[in-house]
């Protein structure tokens, strides 16, 4: 599955994304995340992007309702992926436009991403 929650533990939801991402797959993962978050606050997301091929150009990507409805519950997001996807991924997730602290890490920095995401607040740079 190109987009799925692979772990949900102690306020940290880990998502794996691979292949060509389609909007309906992302919507399923968002719905699973909503259920996983429950009434908790200060949720953190670790997004592992592996063998990514981009976003399906036939999908409608204008729906940002998940962000608008749930950002107040999300403390921060760590994204681990190839450097070539960084700019597009940060634009896709609205980095700089949201109150959520979002950081991008290369695969060689996965351990750093895991340390950063587990800390309270902004933590490491």
MIRO-785065 format. One record per residue: residue in one letter; y, x, z of N, C-alpha, C in turn. Coordinates in steps of 0.1 Angstrom, whole numbers, plus 2048, in hexadecimal, padded with zeros to 3 digits. Layout:
<rs>
AYXZYXZYXZ...
</rs>
This chain:
<rs>
X7F480980080080080080C809800X8168077F782280F7F682C80F801X82B80480983580481582E7FC820X82B80482B8247FD836827804843X8267FC84E82880185B81B80785FX81B81486280F81B86680D81D875X81881B87C81881D88B823815891X82180F89D82B8088A582880B8B3X8308148B982D8198C783A81C8CEX83C8168DA8478198E38548198DCX85780F8D486480E8CE8668168C2X85C81D8BD85C8258B185381F8A6X85881A89B85181589085081F885X84482388184382D87683E82586AX84682885F84382185284082C848X83682984083383283583682C828X83D83381F84182E81283B838807X8358337FD83083C7F382F8347E5X82E83B7DB82E8357CD83B82F7C9X83A8257C184581E7BC8488127C5X8538117CC8568077D685B7FA7CFX8557EF7D285A7E27CD8607DA7D8X8697D27D58707CA7DF8677C17E7X85D7BB7E18547B37E984C7BB7F3X8497C77F08427D07F984B7D3805X8577D68028617DA80C8637CD815X8647C180F8667B581785A7B3820X84E7B581C8427B48258437BE831X8477CA82E8497D48398547D0842X85F7CA83D86A7C68458657BB84EX85E7B18498587A685184F7AB85CX8477B585983E7BB8638467C286DX8517C986985A7D08738617C687CX8657BB87786C7B087F8627AC88AX8557AA88684B7A68908497B189AX8487BD8958467C889E8517CB8A8X85D7C88A38697CA8AC8697C08B7X8657B48B48667A98BE8747A88C4X8747A78D18827A68D88877B48DDX8807BE8D98847CC8DE8917D08D7X8987D98DE8A47DF8D88A27EE8D8X8AB7F58D28AA8048D089E8088C9X89A8018BF88F8048B78928108AEX8888198AC88A8248A3880823898X88482888C87B82888087983687CX86D83A879869846872863842865X86A84685A86584284D86084E846X85384E84384D85983C84C85682DX85385D82585385A81684A865810X83F86180A83586A8058318667F6X83186F7ED82E86C7DF8368617DAX8428607DD84C8567D984F8577CBX84F84C7C485384B7B68608437B3X86683F7BD8738377BC8718297BEX87C8217BA87D8137BD87A80C7AFX8728017B086F7F97A487C7F379EX87F7F779288B7F278C88B7E3789X8807DD78987F7CF7868817C6793X8817CD79F8837C67AB8927C37AEX8957B97B58A37B57B98A57BC7C7X8AE7C67C78B07CE7D38BD7CA7DBX8C37BF7D78D07BB7DE8CF7B57ECX8C37B17F08C17AB7FD8C17B5808X8CC7B68108CD7BF81B8CD7B7828X8C77AB8288C87A28348C07A9840X8B67B083E8AF7B78498B97C0850X8C07C88498CA7D184F8D47C9857X8DA7BF8518E57B78588DF7B0864X8D37AB8648CE7A386F8C87AC87AX8C37B88778BC7C08818C27CD885X8CC7D187E8D27DE8828D67E0890X8DA7D58978DE7D58A58D27D98AEX8C67D78A98BA7DB8B08B57E98ADX8BA7EF8A38B57FC89E8BE8078A3X8B98118AA8C081C8AF8C28278A4X8B782A89E8B88358938AC83488AX8AE83B87F8A483C8758A284B870X89685087089485D86A88B85B85EX89086185388985F84688486D842X87786F83F87287B83B86D87A82DX87388282487088181687588D80EX87088E8028748997F98838997F7X8898A57F68978A77F589D8A07E9X89589F7DE89B8987D289E8897D4X8988837DE89A8757E18A58737EBX8AA87D7F28B387B7FD8C08737FAX8C78767F08D486F7ED8D18617EAX8C785E7E18C48507DD8BF8487E9X8B784E7F18B18487FD8BC844807X8C584E80A8D084B8138D984080EX8DC8408018E38357FC8DC8287FDX8CF8287FA8C681C7FB8C6816809X8C681E8138C58198218D3817827X8DE81A81F8EB8178248F082182EX8EC82E82E8F0838837900839836X90683984291583984291C82C842X91482183E91981483E91480B849X90A81185090480985B907811868X90580987390780F8818FB817885X8F081787E8E481E8818E582C87DX8E08358868E08438848D484687AX8D784B86E8CD84D8648CD85C860X8C18628618C087185D8B5872853X8B787B84A8AD87E8408A788C842X89A88E84289389A84488A89D839X8888AA83587E8AE82B8718AE832X8668AD8298588AE82F8568BA838X85C8C583585A8D183E8608CF84BX8698C584D8708C285986A8B6861X85E8B285E8588A68648588A7873X8548B38788548B48878628B388DX86C8B888687A8B688B87D8A788AX87A8A088087D89287F87688A88AX86A88E88D86288789886988A8A6X86E8968A88758998B48828918B5X8898928AA89688B8AA89587C8ACX88B8768A688A8678A68868638B4X87F86B8BC87A8678C98858698D4X8908718D189B8738DA8A48668DBX8AA8648E68B485A8E78C185E8E1X8C88568DB8D58598D58D38618C8X8DD8688C48DD8708B78D587D8B8X8D58848C38CD88F8C48CF89B8BAX8C48A18B68C58AC8AD8CC8A98A0X8D28B389A8D88B288C8CF8B8882
</rs>
